[in-house]
Amino acid sequence: CVLFLFSCLAFCRGRVVRVPKGPLIRVVGTEVVIPCSVSDYDGPSEQNFDWEFSREADFMRIVSTWDPTFTSEEYQKRVGLGDIKLRRSSNDAVELVIRNIQPTDQGRYKCSTPSTDATVQGNYDAEVQVKVIADGLSVSGSKARSSMSLRLSEGDSFKLRCSAITTSPEHTHLHVTWQIKSGSTWQDILSLTHEGKFQPGPGYEERYRNGDIRLDTGMNDTYWLSVSQALSEDGGAYRCLVSEWVRGADSSWQRIQEKSVEIATVAIQRTALDVVISTSNVSVTERDSLDLTCNITTDRSGVFQAEVTWYFSALPDDTLSDAQVLLSMDHDSVVSDSTLISLSHVDRNSYRLLVRDVDVEDSGYYFCQAAVWVPLHNGSWHKVVERTSAPVSVVVAALEPDYEVFLNASRTPKFSDDPTELNCRITNAQDTEANIRFTVSWYYRQRLRSDDVVTEELLATMDADWTLLLGDRSRERTENGEIIFSKKAVDTFTLRIQWTSESDRGDYFCVISAWSRHRNNSWIKSKDVTSASVSIFWATQDYTLTVEAVKLKPFFVAGHTFEMTCKVSSKNIKTPRYSVLITAEKPLTDQSNPNGTTRIISLNQDSVVRLEDWTDQTRVDGVVLEKVQENEFRYRMYQTQISDAGLYRCVVTAWSPGGGGMWREAVNGLSNPIQIDFQTSGPVFNVSVHSDSPTIYQGELADLLCIVTTEGMALEPDDMSFDVSWFAVRSFALDREPVLLASLDRRGIVMQSRRNGSSDLSLERISPLEFRLRVHGCEDHDFGNHYCVVTPWVRSATGTWQREPDIKAKPIFLSVKMDVLNAFKYPLLIGIGLATAIGLLSCLIGYCSSRWCCKKEVQETRRERRRLMSMEMD
């Protein structure tokens, strides 16, 4: 059913031309606008329209949107003058505009649209009846011809009269609107609509609800505008705007004409008000009374009342945005309640403010604000003007107590880390009451030898509640208990530094502040007294530290114990303790320590021993450092080896006790060197790298040999052993970090590093002095400089193994190439095989198709074979 309904609608759909439902009643001499629109059409979006007119039967052509020759001769002059024209409002709608319509224009108007549809459906024209009636509306103001002028004071009342009547034969309604000219535009005040409703204009809603603005009707069709309380913005020109409305055939209201008349020009004179405080700047003493008088002057006559409000502000800002209301008296002479402040009406124009028992916090600026109120017709009051006086500055002088401040040092340091104690005492205190409270602030000033000005630094201060606020200089030390601020007695404040350091040397002074309690129980600082400064200083001498290293055994050989002592002496250090570090300066040929200096073992000031850079796991207990006496330390190295050769020193740090049981570093010292030098006539080892094929192809095997040779004294193979490590530098030049490939220690254990490629490594010993590294299945990233590092181990006569210095071989460059023939051999063979197979398969498919699939039977026409008969006749 739904599909059938949609099908019917689609079939019945067609062009629709619409005009307003008539008749249209219009007043002679006015402008008439008749709209026409078209919908549900095919063709271009912009449609054309033709307008025709008929009084009785025949239609006359008026105007067209597309044919300039469409207009009949009777309408050509009016169309040419623009009295009749078409105004397009959209692509599918136009308006016929007739200015100054006359009774002869009464009749039927037809709007037509030329067809642009594929099929003819719907209606292509529509008619509307227009009825022209006589002008029966008359609007007038006062009896005088010109508008009257009124001069009023702000707050006065006035009434304006407007008369409007109509003699139209039709049943019409009037719409009356009172307007005021604001600038160059007219603004609605209040309207009586054609439906009999009152409608206030924008901004007049509140005044209309309060009854200050009314629109009253009277006899003889008069309309009164009543303003009971004139404001300054009510000044201007007033007019009465009357429009005539009629109900159309579709029950909607249509405005057929509009007329206006200016009624009056009203000038509102603002009420003058001057507010002045009788006195200018005032100075009073704390606990006295403050007396201020506010005088107001106005030109207002008649009944009015004044409202007065006193304000207080810390700033001379007459906007009173942050001001505090002290006391007020409204227009009914009702004063707001206050205990210490009173407001009295001295005479008609004077108002007195009295503040008793003033306080320091009452210092500031005082304002008097006055307003004039007038009564309204409904018994309420309206404020017509408000002014604020210029500020009066009031300074309340505090009652300062009289006292002195004395600062002395009860304990002064003679050395660093000694305690310091300063006492700040209040003396000769006079005129101090129970409402006075004392607090202290401590300051430090650094002493400089030059004349540079140094600002003081705040150590700590107290607020009125005796809450301690710390400065940046002393915050951390106070929280750690190194600095203590206290109050020993009512008149004594103490600063104690538990452990005085050199940075604490300088001048100290204190500031005693007196605070006074005020009415709201708050405390206000009234006075500061600064003490004389006290200097904290003691003579210091530079720390000295001497360290002497002594070799206990003048000569020893490899495998024996090396022993040396370090003796320390110091001056100007209070109860020192020492920490010792043993260092060794090895020859630069030592590959394990390219910088030359090795930190071996240390002993701190608390006698805790720690191995530093001693990494030989086989000799973890091979070094010992111990404290023999308070200033003597002994170092032992067991089973020394040739690799231990070098210069040995003692690095000593002197520590002195600091604050809180902490130790403070005082000075460092370095001993003389003690040399370990093994004079041996053992063999000399050399290392070289060799390869029969340094250039190989990818996937092949690379062989690299590390060959050790000896010179000098010959050794048995069982008396020597080697640690071998292979390295590679992945570049043509040796400008990158070497990469460890594999290592073989003297016990035969092989270690390999992790690899990213598919190639593999193997490292083996093929003879007592030859070690072979193989790279299986070489790849591109296996190229580069390859070398080996050998660490010889030699067994001495005593049976101990001695480690010789590391030996690095000269690198050899391994080049990896790609075998082009082998790389393309298998892909080429596979391609040729596939091409041959595909060719043979194509031939087979063609033969089969021609043999069986495409064979046709060809049937030939049978021919008879007869002999020609002889044409001879007997």
SESEKOL-607399 format. One record per residue (C-alpha): x, y, z. Coordinates in pm, whole numbers, padded with zeros to 5 digits, always signed. Layout:
<vokes>
XYZ/...
</vokes>
This chain:
<vokes>
+00000+00000+00000/+00282+00237+00083/+00452+00167-00250/+00123+00227-00431/+00074+00558-00247/+00425+00675-00341/+00366+00570-00701/+00045+00775-00715/+00220+01077-00566/+00503+01050-00817/+00253+01016-01102/+00042+01312-00983/+00344+01535-00918/+00358+01846-01138/+00433+02220-01154/+00256+02434-00891/+00226+02816-00917/+00115+02996-00599/-00002+03351-00519/-00158+03478-00194/-00514+03385-00123/-00739+03681-00207/-00891+03917-00194/-00601+04143-00102/-00732+04468+00049/-00500+04763-00005/-00530+05141+00054/-00517+05383-00235/-00179+05558-00272/+00018+05287-00092/+00268+05040-00230/+00140+04690-00305/+00361+04382-00317/+00214+04059-00458/+00442+03752-00434/+00437+03459-00679/+00633+03133-00660/+00662+02808-00853/+00759+02460-00731/+00788+02099-00850/+00918+02198-01190/+01168+02052-01437/+01428+02238-01637/+01662+02519-01526/+01662+02630-01163/+01583+02996-01250/+01222+03027-01371/+01056+03314-01563/+00726+03480-01475/+00456+03679-01664/+00207+03909-01491/-00133+04003-01640/-00425+04214-01511/-00800+04201-01577/-01078+04430-01457/-01357+04223-01606/-01288+03955-01867/-00980+04017-02083/-00631+04020-01939/-00374+04287-02017/-00003+04211-02009/+00183+04402-01736/+00544+04286-01710/+00762+03979-01770/+01098+03861-01641/+01219+03732-01974/+01036+03923-02251/+01096+04303-02257/+00824+04340-02528/+00565+04165-02314/+00418+04485-02155/+00095+04619-02307/+00083+04980-02429/-00138+05084-02138/+00132+04987-01881/+00449+05079-02070/+00476+05428-01915/+00429+05310-01555/+00670+05023-01607/+00925+05259-01763/+00900+05499-01468/+00942+05213-01219/+00595+05252-01067/+00536+04890-01165/+00826+04647-01152/+00923+04289-01081/+01155+04209-00790/+01307+03863-00789/+01341+03716-00440/+01485+03375-00549/+01522+03154-00855/+01163+03030-00818/+00989+03338-00674/+00923+03703-00775/+00724+03998-00637/+00505+04234-00835/+00554+04583-00690/+00295+04855-00763/+00371+05196-00618/+00093+05449-00553/-00187+05204-00627/-00510+05361-00759/-00875+05247-00774/-00822+05165-01142/-00572+04897-01031/-00849+04701-00859/-00909+04365-01026/-00761+04026-01089/-00385+03967-01124/-00256+03652-01289/+00098+03512-01252/+00210+03268-01525/+00525+03061-01580/+00639+02935-01921/+00673+02557-01939/+01018+02402-01902/+00886+02056-01811/+00923+01738-02015/+00550+01668-01969/+00264+01905-01898/+00147+01847-01541/+00011+02074-01266/-00089+02441-01306/+00112+02707-01487/-00068+03020-01359/-00256+03148-01058/-00485+03448-00993/-00543+03678-00696/-00810+03946-00642/-00687+04292-00529/-00935+04537-00374/-00840+04905-00344/-01013+05108-00072/-01000+05477+00016/-00757+05618+00275/-00962+05674+00592/-00680+05688+00851/-00593+06017+01018/-00328+06066+01291/-00273+06390+01483/-00105+06512+01799/-00176+06829+01997/-00399+07099+01858/-00097+07307+01757/+00053+07235+01417/+00411+07193+01527/+00524+06954+01799/+00554+07103+02144/+00873+07131+02351/+00894+07026+02716/+01176+07105+02960/+01166+06880+03264/+01386+06789+03557/+01504+06442+03619/+01235+06254+03809/+00940+06464+03686/+00631+06316+03519/+00482+06401+03180/+00204+06287+02943/+00184+06301+02563/-00136+06276+02354/-00195+06116+02015/-00525+06092+01821/-00584+05819+01558/-00910+05736+01375/-01008+05545+01061/-01318+05562+00837/-01228+05261+00624/-01527+05071+00483/-01350+04748+00571/-01326+04605+00921/-00973+04724+01010/-00780+04749+01337/-00527+05011+01446/-00179+04944+01587/-00048+05242+01792/+00320+05269+01889/+00494+05544+02085/+00856+05595+01976/+01153+05806+02084/+01432+05917+01855/+01766+05799+01991/+02036+05943+01772/+01925+05895+01413/+01692+05597+01471/+01351+05564+01627/+01312+05324+01918/+00985+05169+02033/+00867+05264+02382/+00523+05106+02420/+00263+04970+02171/-00107+04884+02169/-00120+04616+01899/-00402+04556+01649/-00490+04251+01861/-00546+04471+02169/-00224+04377+02355/+00030+04605+02523/+00388+04544+02411/+00684+04736+02567/+00987+04811+02353/+01338+04678+02416/+01477+04817+02743/+01138+04936+02871/+01004+04604+03003/+01097+04670+03369/+00961+05025+03368/+00636+04903+03208/+00591+04632+03473/+00655+04890+03747/+00394+05125+03601/+00641+05405+03530/+00541+05396+03161/+00178+05349+03054/-00031+05378+02738/-00387+05494+02817/-00682+05530+02578/-00932+05814+02604/-01234+05957+02430/-01228+06069+02066/-00981+05790+01980/-00693+05942+02183/-00388+05751+02306/-00187+05888+02600/+00177+05807+02683/+00233+05859+03057/+00587+05869+03204/+00570+05902+03582/+00944+05921+03651/+01158+06080+03382/+01515+05966+03342/+01800+06137+03161/+01766+05890+02872/+01401+05993+02826/+01512+06315+02656/+01452+06330+02280/+01185+06357+02010/+00861+06158+02052/+00626+06046+01777/+00308+05842+01744/+00324+05567+01480/-00014+05423+01372/-00060+05133+01130/-00387+04992+00991/-00436+04617+00975/-00696+04393+00813/-00757+04019+00843/-00699+03837+00512/-00880+03544+00357/-00637+03303+00524/-00718+03459+00867/-00373+03621+00889/-00329+03990+00971/-00201+04217+00695/-00074+04571+00740/-00228+04791+00470/-00088+05130+00563/+00112+05323+00824/+00126+05689+00933/+00315+05880+01202/+00320+06226+01358/+00580+06390+01582/+00420+06489+01912/+00682+06664+02126/+01049+06722+02199/+01139+06655+02564/+01456+06788+02730/+01553+06628+03066/+01771+06841+03288/+01997+06626+03510/+01989+06685+03884/+02305+06856+04007/+02466+06702+04314/+02795+06800+04479/+02948+06586+04757/+03243+06724+04955/+03417+06614+05276/+03481+06922+05487/+03841+06836+05577/+04134+06740+05358/+04419+06516+05479/+04390+06410+05844/+04651+06281+06091/+04543+06124+06419/+04716+05923+06689/+04632+05565+06770/+04347+05529+07028/+04206+05875+06936/+03878+05946+06748/+03840+06032+06380/+03573+06295+06295/+03472+06355+05929/+03177+06555+05787/+03016+06505+05445/+02837+06808+05290/+02597+06763+04997/+02454+07035+04768/+02180+06987+04505/+01958+07204+04285/+01671+06965+04332/+01348+07127+04454/+01037+06965+04588/+01020+06644+04782/+01340+06436+04789/+01554+06243+05036/+01930+06193+05053/+02114+05865+05108/+02472+05874+05244/+02731+05592+05256/+03086+05609+05391/+03358+05394+05232/+03715+05304+05328/+03984+05194+05081/+04356+05131+05098/+04396+05300+04757/+04264+05636+04629/+04041+05464+04371/+03707+05646+04339/+03553+05347+04155/+03519+05187+04499/+03579+04844+04346/+03777+04719+04647/+03638+04962+04903/+03487+04860+05235/+03148+04997+05346/+03184+05157+05687/+02834+05290+05758/+02529+05406+05559/+02207+05604+05608/+01926+05534+05361/+01661+05781+05235/+01440+05685+05531/+01721+05801+05770/+01787+05443+05888/+02153+05396+05991/+02328+05058+05967/+02454+04926+06301/+02817+04953+06419/+02987+04950+06759/+03286+05178+06714/+03155+05386+06420/+02857+05624+06423/+02684+05831+06151/+02466+06128+06242/+02258+06378+06043/+02387+06719+06159/+02159+06928+05936/+01978+06891+05604/+02303+06890+05403/+02564+06760+05652/+02638+06406+05769/+02901+06332+06034/+03116+06015+06059/+03278+05943+06396/+03529+05656+06436/+03628+05596+06797/+03949+05431+06921/+04122+05436+06579/+04391+05186+06495/+04692+05184+06264/+04499+04969+06017/+04243+05253+05990/+04499+05447+05785/+04383+05488+05427/+04135+05680+05214/+03778+05768+05311/+03497+05841+05062/+03148+05983+05106/+02885+05873+04853/+02547+06050+04838/+02233+05981+04632/+01909+06178+04580/+01579+05983+04588/+01238+06114+04475/+00895+05956+04540/+00698+05784+04265/+00322+05785+04207/+00286+05436+04357/+00454+05538+04685/+00797+05389+04604/+01120+05584+04577/+01349+05630+04276/+01717+05725+04278/+01776+06010+04031/+02143+06094+04088/+02446+05962+04278/+02789+06119+04339/+03107+06024+04525/+03335+06271+04697/+03709+06306+04646/+03909+06083+04884/+04040+06211+05214/+04373+06064+05328/+04381+05959+05693/+04709+05863+05863/+04693+05695+06203/+05025+05722+06390/+05105+05420+06607/+05200+05447+06972/+05555+05313+06947/+05715+05154+07254/+06061+05271+07358/+06333+05005+07391/+06694+04923+07294/+06859+04610+07152/+07197+04463+07257/+07374+04173+07078/+07666+03980+07229/+07845+03650+07160/+07842+03411+07455/+08055+03154+07266/+08296+03224+06980/+08486+02963+06773/+08864+02929+06778/+08876+02655+06517/+08649+02529+06246/+08356+02318+06370/+08357+02490+06710/+08013+02614+06829/+07898+02977+06806/+07625+03131+07023/+07478+03484+06991/+07229+03645+07234/+06998+03928+07121/+06862+04106+07433/+06591+04374+07475/+06699+04643+07721/+06553+04963+07869/+06200+04875+07759/+05956+05161+07839/+05590+05235+07764/+05525+04869+07680/+05173+04748+07743/+05020+04405+07762/+04920+04444+07395/+05284+04466+07281/+05474+04159+07154/+05842+04133+07049/+05991+03915+06773/+06343+03884+06630/+06503+03864+06283/+06862+03739+06237/+07090+03867+05957/+07436+03776+05828/+07680+03997+05633/+07991+03854+05468/+08320+04031+05538/+08531+04126+05236/+08882+04264+05230/+08792+04517+04960/+08545+04802+04984/+08272+04617+04793/+07923+04662+04933/+07774+04335+05053/+07401+04308+05124/+07288+04127+05431/+07129+03782+05409/+06824+03687+05615/+06889+03382+05831/+06551+03362+06004/+06262+03582+06114/+05958+03550+06336/+05608+03669+06257/+05360+03802+06512/+05264+03447+06616/+05631+03361+06688/+05636+03130+06386/+05993+03088+06256/+06046+03160+05885/+06386+03047+05751/+06600+03215+05488/+06764+03039+05195/+07109+03046+05355/+07014+02865+05675/+06712+02654+05575/+06890+02322+05510/+07128+02348+05808/+06843+02444+06043/+06636+02146+05929/+06941+01923+05993/+06986+02065+06344/+07315+02241+06269/+07168+02586+06344/+06928+02642+06634/+06709+02950+06688/+06555+02976+07036/+06407+03215+07292/+06579+03176+07627/+06380+03439+07816/+06109+03698+07761/+06370+03953+07654/+06640+03724+07505/+06664+03548+07169/+06951+03309+07086/+07123+03196+06764/+07347+02889+06799/+07564+02735+06524/+07660+02384+06636/+07959+02348+06403/+08092+02672+06267/+08254+02652+05925/+08475+02898+05742/+08175+03011+05534/+08008+03125+05858/+08275+03385+05927/+08135+03738+05901/+07917+03995+06078/+07587+03910+06250/+07314+04145+06375/+06956+04113+06496/+06639+04322+06454/+06378+04331+06734/+06026+04411+06606/+05744+04537+06828/+05389+04427+06740/+05069+04590+06867/+04736+04411+06915/+04441+04579+06741/+04064+04573+06779/+04015+04260+06572/+04287+04079+06773/+04528+04105+06481/+04892+04207+06530/+05046+04500+06340/+05419+04577+06341/+05476+04916+06499/+05855+04946+06537/+06190+04789+06438/+06517+04836+06632/+06845+04705+06488/+07138+04596+06705/+07506+04662+06648/+07682+04387+06454/+07904+04119+06609/+08199+03980+06412/+08265+03605+06409/+08622+03547+06291/+08923+03333+06377/+09274+03311+06237/+09329+03015+06006/+09646+02859+05866/+09673+02657+05549/+09653+02283+05586/+09973+02090+05513/+10004+01720+05440/+10322+01520+05372/+10324+01159+05247/+10640+00943+05227/+10649+00598+05064/+10921+00349+05169/+11011+00021+04993/+11073-00242+05264/+11265-00490+05048/+11531-00332+04831/+11538-00622+04577/+11308-00907+04487/+11224-01121+04189/+10903-01220+04017/+10684-01438+04232/+10796-01279+04559/+10594-01037+04775/+10620-00663+04715/+10579-00449+05029/+10589-00075+05093/+10472+00164+05371/+10321+00513+05355/+10393+00754+05644/+10171+01063+05678/+10229+01388+05867/+09996+01694+05878/+09972+02042+06032/+09683+02278+06123/+09424+01999+06095/+09209+01932+06400/+09205+01559+06499/+09262+01437+06142/+09188+01096+05994/+09334+00967+05670/+09210+00772+05369/+09470+00599+05146/+09460+00497+04780/+09732+00288+04613/+09790+00364+04243/+10021+00209+03982/+10161+00377+03672/+10212+00100+03416/+10411+00127+03093/+10211+00251+02794/+10255-00089+02628/+10001-00231+02873/+09686-00280+02661/+09456-00328+02962/+09521+00026+03084/+09595+00268+02798/+09588+00574+03031/+09884+00450+03232/+09743+00491+03589/+09555+00214+03773/+09368+00248+04102/+09446-00073+04289/+09310-00067+04646/+09184+00195+04893/+09124+00232+05268/+08887+00511+05383/+08897+00718+05701/+08685+00455+05878/+08940+00178+05789/+08712+00012+05530/+08915-00159+05252/+08792-00164+04891/+08938-00310+04571/+08927-00043+04300/+09044-00145+03948/+09204-00476+04052/+09025-00718+03818/+09255-01023+03817/+09016-01293+03944/+09303-01538+04002/+09465-01294+04245/+09164-01150+04431/+09351-01181+04760/+09684-01086+04605/+09686-00725+04739/+09647-00608+05100/+09631-00256+05248/+09631-00215+05625/+09665+00052+05889/+09976+00002+06101/+09954+00317+06309/+09738+00632+06309/+09967+00788+06046/+10128+00479+05887/+09985+00237+05627/+10133-00075+05467/+10069-00219+05118/+10154-00579+05016/+10132-00752+04676/+10176-01133+04680/+10320-01344+04398/+10422-01051+04184/+10434-01093+03810/+10626-00921+03535/+10303-00743+03430/+10303-00574+03772/+10605-00364+03678/+10554+00010+03721/+10558+00306+03964/+10348+00274+04282/+10228+00569+04490/+10016+00645+04796/+09736+00904+04750/+09631+01026+05098/+09334+01248+05191/+09314+01413+05534/+08967+01442+05690/+08862+01655+05987/+08544+01606+06193/+08250+01815+06071/+07906+01892+06206/+07670+01614+06309/+07942+01349+06323/+08019+01392+05953/+08375+01405+05815/+08493+01697+05605/+08772+01669+05344/+09063+01895+05439/+09360+01836+05204/+09509+01578+04964/+09869+01452+04938/+10072+01234+04696/+10372+01024+04794/+10698+00966+04612/+10691+00676+04357/+10818+00327+04438/+10930+00134+04129/+10883-00236+04061/+11128-00339+03785/+11205-00701+03700/+11549-00747+03547/+11511-01077+03359/+11684-01236+03063/+11383-01433+02949/+11265-01480+02592/+11120-01204+02374/+10790-01288+02205/+10672-01161+01864/+10330-01211+01703/+10227-01198+01337/+09911-01277+01137/+09921-01476+00812/+09668-01595+00554/+09725-01788+00230/+09412-01636+00072/+09328-01289+00211/+09080-01243-00078/+08793-01492-00090/+08445-01523-00234/+08118-01527-00043/+08038-01860+00114/+08401-01981+00116/+08624-02059+00415/+08877-01804+00540/+09187-01924+00728/+09383-01680+00948/+09694-01785+01142/+09831-01616+01456/+10199-01713+01477/+10410-01657+01792/+10789-01647+01762/+11050-01628+02039/+11394-01474+02056/+11665-01507+02316/+11642-01776+02580/+11474-02093+02459/+11189-02237+02664/+11029-02574+02673/+10672-02582+02534/+10541-02688+02876/+10694-02377+03038/+10498-02127+02831/+10133-02074+02754/+09930-01811+02570/+09599-01625+02588/+09491-01543+02230/+09216-01299+02129/+09109-01219+01772/+08974-00873+01680/+08833-00718+01361/+08803-00353+01251/+08519-00325+00994/+08679-00057+00775/+08960-00012+00525/+09134+00226+00765/+09176+00158+01135/+08934+00435+01229/+08666+00232+01409/+08645+00047+01738/+08773-00314+01717/+08522-00595+01758/+08613-00904+01960/+08559-01217+01748/+08679-01501+01972/+08933-01578+02245/+09129-01885+02362/+09278-01878+02711/+09584-02072+02821/+09363-02348+02964/+09209-02414+02619/+08867-02256+02683/+08723-02084+02373/+08486-01788+02402/+08299-01643+02103/+08112-01314+02081/+07753-01300+01953/+07724-01270+01573/+07441-01124+01360/+07511-01298+01027/+07496-01660+00911/+07872-01710+00902/+08042-01904+01185/+08380-01898+01361/+08618-02158+01497/+08939-02098+01694/+09193-02372+01763/+09553-02430+01860/+09731-02621+01583/+10080-02612+01739/+10242-02474+02056/+10305-02140+01879/+10031-02130+01611/+09663-02051+01651/+09413-02067+01363/+09090-01869+01321/+08845-01997+01060/+08546-01806+00922/+08298-02052+00769/+08059-01929+00497/+08198-01576+00471/+07959-01288+00413/+07997-00921+00318/+08023-00802+00679/+08318-01034+00747/+08558-00804+00558/+08804-00573+00738/+09136-00565+00922/+09190-00872+01142/+09458-00906+01408/+09532-01110+01721/+09645-01007+02070/+09860-01257+02262/+09931-01262+02636/+10230-01488+02712/+10256-01679+03040/+10599-01811+03145/+10675-02056+03430/+10958-01936+03645/+11219-02145+03816/+11010-02145+04133/+10718-02300+03946/+10489-01994+03942/+10335-01864+03625/+10433-01510+03528/+10222-01300+03295/+10409-01114+03025/+10285-00790+02862/+10027-00822+02587/+10152-00833+02227/+09944-00704+01938/+10003-00832+01585/+10002-00617+01273/+09655-00645+01112/+09583-00816+00783/+09295-00708+00557/+09040-00975+00463/+08847-00898+00140/+08518-01078+00060/+08402-01079-00308/+08089-01202-00476/+08114-01494-00732/+07905-01364-01023/+07902-01692-01217/+07791-01899-00921/+07540-01630-00821/+07365-01636-01160/+07427-02002-01259/+07125-02155-01094/+06877-01873-01178/+06992-01892-01546/+06950-02268-01566/+06611-02248-01402/+06500-01977-01649/+06614-02174-01955/+06440-02486-01827/+06113-02305-01760/+06122-02134-02104/+06181-02471-02280/+05901-02639-02084/+05655-02359-02160/+05745-02368-02537/+05693-02743-02562/+05366-02716-02371/+05244-02444-02613/+05327-02659-02915/+05144-02956-02766/+04833-02750-02692/+04832-02610-03051/+04862-02951-03208/+04584-03099-02998/+04355-02806-03073/+04410-02834-03452/+04376-03211-03450/+04058-03259-03253/+03890-02936-03145/+03894-02739-03477/+03829-03017-03737/+03529-02958-03975/+03350-03194-04217/+03359-03050-04576/+03086-03202-04796/+03168-03170-05163/+02901-03155-05433/+02888-03473-05635/+02947-03423-06000/+02811-03653-06264/+03043-03764-06536/+02877-03814-06873/+03011-03829-07210/+02925-03568-07467/+02695-03700-07732/+02790-03654-08093/+02597-03378-08257/+02620-03533-08602/+02305-03649-08760/+02263-03918-09002/
</vokes>
